[in-house]
Amino acid sequence: MPRLQIIIASTRPGRVGLPVGRWFEGRARAHGGFDVEVVDLAELGLPFVDEPNHPRLRQYTQEHTKQWSAKVDAADAFAFVMPEYNYGFNAPLKNAIDFLHQEWQYKPVGFVSYGGISAGTRAVQMIKQVVTTLNMFALNEAVSIPFVAQFIDDEGEIDANETMEKAADALLAGLLRMSGALAGLRSE
Ligand SMILES: Cc1cc2nc3c(=O)[nH]c(=O)nc-3n(C[C@H](O)[C@H](O)[C@H](O)COP(=O)(O)O)c2cc1C
């Protein structure tokens, strides 16, 4: 089974990203087509990029970079669970992306974004130019959650509506399809 890595991008204490990520993880496991792994950037705790060489050379000097490289290398598809900060995507996600190069190539990425009225869509538009530079395939199918606070229940979990559930399933179907389609390019 292809490995889907769900990357929780927000590192803030009290972040909404964690319950959103947990909800999407549940949906991904129920889908059944992936070996699902959650990567929480807050837990990963990467520093600002501290490598002397361009990542395409893969001459990593830091243990945390080697571990991050191995993790991303093992993934076949990604879902970025991401907030919108100041009309853009958040800095820890950009930093985590910039650490690596080949590890991202020819892999599909889907976006589960959230925010206020924009549902994080401005952040998604912004990140598309970054991921396509790395030859990732950015799916058009997406989960876009507007006014995300309204979906948080008394236990602090996401109480999703039908629109969100259908969007998540469409995104997972797209990721599975593209992961298979791009597999040949990854093995070259
Ligand atoms: C620094 C900062 C900037 C924000 N900028 C935006 C924004 O541009 N658009 C938006 O819809 N929400 C914005 N918000 C509100 C966030 O969508 C909301 O706080 C959300 O919970 C952040 O995700 P997180 O809790 O997972 O970190 C911003 C929040 C923060 C902390």
The ligand as an SDF file (V2000), in Angstrom:
LIG
                    3D

 31 33  0  0  0  0  0  0  0  0999 V2000
   -0.2520   34.8670   12.9720 C   0  0  0  0  0  0  0  0  0  0  0  0
   -1.6490   34.5650   12.5380 C   0  0  0  0  0  0  0  0  0  0  0  0
   -2.0990   35.0720   11.3420 C   0  0  0  0  0  0  0  0  0  0  0  0
   -3.3830   34.7430   10.8900 C   0  0  0  0  0  0  0  0  0  0  0  0
   -3.7840   35.1960    9.6560 N   0  0  0  0  0  0  0  0  0  0  0  0
   -4.9440   34.7240    9.1440 C   0  0  0  0  0  0  0  0  0  0  0  0
   -5.2900   34.9860    7.7910 C   0  0  0  0  0  0  0  0  0  0  0  0
   -4.5880   35.6290    7.0580 O   0  0  0  0  0  0  0  0  0  0  0  0
   -6.4400   34.4630    7.3080 N   0  0  0  0  0  0  0  0  0  0  0  0
   -7.2700   33.7030    8.0880 C   0  0  0  0  0  0  0  0  0  0  0  0
   -8.2950   33.2320    7.6070 O   0  0  0  0  0  0  0  0  0  0  0  0
   -6.9830   33.4480    9.3770 N   0  0  0  0  0  0  0  0  0  0  0  0
   -5.8440   33.9350    9.9210 C   0  0  0  0  0  0  0  0  0  0  0  0
   -5.5060   33.6550   11.2160 N   0  0  0  0  0  0  0  0  0  0  0  0
   -6.4740   32.9430   12.0330 C   0  0  0  0  0  0  0  0  0  0  0  0
   -6.2100   31.4660   11.9150 C   0  0  0  0  0  0  0  0  0  0  0  0
   -6.8680   30.9500   10.7860 O   0  0  0  0  0  0  0  0  0  0  0  0
   -6.7010   30.7430   13.1580 C   0  0  0  0  0  0  0  0  0  0  0  0
   -6.0890   31.3280   14.2970 O   0  0  0  0  0  0  0  0  0  0  0  0
   -6.3280   29.2760   13.1160 C   0  0  0  0  0  0  0  0  0  0  0  0
   -6.7720   28.6740   14.2920 O   0  0  0  0  0  0  0  0  0  0  0  0
   -4.8150   29.1050   13.0020 C   0  0  0  0  0  0  0  0  0  0  0  0
   -4.4720   27.7490   12.8690 O   0  0  0  0  0  0  0  0  0  0  0  0
   -3.7280   26.9790   14.0620 P   0  0  0  0  0  0  0  0  0  0  0  0
   -4.6230   27.1480   15.2770 O   0  0  0  0  0  0  0  0  0  0  0  0
   -3.6960   25.5430   13.6160 O   0  0  0  0  0  0  0  0  0  0  0  0
   -2.3780   27.5800   14.2440 O   0  0  0  0  0  0  0  0  0  0  0  0
   -4.2460   33.9610   11.6850 C   0  0  0  0  0  0  0  0  0  0  0  0
   -3.7660   33.4770   12.9230 C   0  0  0  0  0  0  0  0  0  0  0  0
   -2.4950   33.7570   13.3330 C   0  0  0  0  0  0  0  0  0  0  0  0
   -1.9940   33.1860   14.6270 C   0  0  0  0  0  0  0  0  0  0  0  0
  1  2  1  0
  2  3  1  0
  2 30  2  0
  3  4  2  0
  4  5  1  0
  4 28  1  0
  5  6  2  0
  6  7  1  0
  6 13  1  0
  7  8  2  0
  7  9  1  0
  9 10  1  0
 10 11  2  0
 10 12  1  0
 12 13  2  0
 13 14  1  0
 14 15  1  0
 14 28  1  0
 15 16  1  0
 16 17  1  0
 16 18  1  0
 18 19  1  0
 18 20  1  0
 20 21  1  0
 20 22  1  0
 22 23  1  0
 23 24  1  0
 24 25  2  0
 24 26  1  0
 24 27  1  0
 28 29  2  0
 29 30  1  0
 30 31  1  0
M  END
$$$$
